[in-house]
């Protein structure tokens, strides 16, 4: 029995020394790398959206801004279809990319698109798709409000106008609102819808917020 204990001690001692040396000499990152999985992309795989954007850039670079506008509609549709899945993952990151898409859409849908502006917004969009969390630091004053209603995310970016309009539509249906206020809210809803259709989220949200403020708490 004594020999067995002695053998165990002789084996355990070098193992303990080796383990201690490993902890001391091995950098912390190396010690924990196997235990910490790679961070997942903040919004998942952005490759399909980046591929469409690359197509738009190629068409725009060839000078056909009309065809580029047509192609970017495919991106708008794909992004809107993915909203319900992507936005809850990281609202700020989603808003960052959504804003970059809106800027590119506005540049291409302008009455007389400027090639330089189109190129700049598409390049910014590629950057947002490559790193959706860039520029999503919390704004100094926190989320923005209009008439006491939140209209931006934590980074100060306008909320998707479609989300605000849906909230307003639901509120108008569910609320027992006096006729004069309902008339005013409906007029504001029309203005919000118009600006949303023009990809002007900030002004659309402002109109929606004013209408929402008229609804009973």
Buried (B, 14 or more C-beta within 10 A) or exposed (E): EEEEEEEEEEEEEEEEEEEEEEEEEEEEEEEEEEEEEEEEBBBEEBEEBBEBBEBBBEBBEEEEBEBBBEBBBEBBEEBEEBBEEBBEBBBBBBBBBBBBBBBBBBBBBEEEBEEEBBBBBBBBBBBBBEBBBEBBEEBEEEBBEBEEBBBBBBBBBBBBBBBBBEBBEEBBEEBEBEEEBBEBBBEBBEBBBEBBEBBBBBBBBBBBBBBBBBBEE
